[in-house]
Amino acid sequence: MPSFPPPGSLTVCEINRDLITADSLSDDRAKETYGKLLGLVFSPVPFQSEQLVPPTPDNDVEQEGRITGDNVQRKGLLAAFQGLVNDSLRHLYANDVHLLPEIDIQGVSWHQNKHIIGFISGPNQVIVRDYEDSEGKDPIILTNESQRGVRVLEWRPNGGRMLAVGCKGGICIWAASYSGNAASVRSGAASFLGSLSRGPGIRYILADFLHSENNEHISALTWSPDGRYLASASYESSSFTVWDVAQGVGTPIRRGLGGISMLKWSPTGDYFFAAKFDGTFYLWETNTWASEQWSSTSGFVKGATWDPDGRMILLAFSESSTLGSVHFASKPPSLDAHLLPVDLPEIISLTGR
């Protein structure tokens, strides 16, 4: 495991498990470090506050998430993202869900297979920057009257340029449309769906809107690794929903859950992870959707990531600097697993926790 950066320094990037640090964050520093090593530097994505769609009157809580002048002044890709995510977290806190800002909010999503990035740029909009689109030099702004209170987004794996955006009342499914590969709106979808991006190059259309039950605010998303299914959850709901995106049909998985904070599908698709704000979390096997409940004495799960083989999930907790590693003892669909602590002595020495 690489050494942690010294206090006061900033991590520019990670290359082959080595953390590249700098005294300050700047585009010049980025070009000097990972640009030289990787041979590719992505240009900054500037944006102005007047690009934002004004919040609707019935959604006044979303005004807390508007981008301030200070954020607009900070140029550069990484600095902009940092400001955007911080603003999104403040917006969530203003909604009286006091634990929501503490979890792993997916405010930025990089495509798994392409040089495309999407990020929340305001309460009602998403910006997409496609570095593979030679004709489209400007970022693409995704807006729609149905896309209000954006909280989470994630690119579809193995699905081309398709982006799921969780918001108030459901999930916007955006798809790229370009010459020779026009995106289509799902049969039966509402008539207001359609193209909203402007400019040359690739265009994005709102291909579908998946309505959440009881108009709940979607705050967690995760795709199955094959891109066929999309799972969503809301802190307002007692269940999560698994969507067959092609059909636009959602199946609620109800187990008396409540206050769901995080969902993570395993890379192999065999297992599924769901965490709650009260410190409990669940491991599911996706063959029969049986589950095992776990509980933590170190606070709630603040972050989680699967290993590439899908046989272990690493967890970070809100009240501990020790990670938890859940290992499956046998092959799927077995839920026999063991939770092992992973000490991080360097973090303990820095934080005193």
PyMOL commands that set and color helices and strands:
alter all, ss='L'
color gray80, all
select helices_A, chain A and resi 27-38+49-51+57-65+69-73+77-94+100-102+213-215+345-351
alter helices_A, ss='H'
color red, helices_A
select strands_A, chain A and resi 10-15+18-22+108-110+116-122+125-130+140-142+152-155+162-167+170-177+203-211+220-223+229-233+239-244+249-254+260-265+271-276+280-285+290-295+301-306+312-317+323-328+337-342
alter strands_A, ss='S'
color yellow, strands_A
deselect
rebuild
show_as cartoon
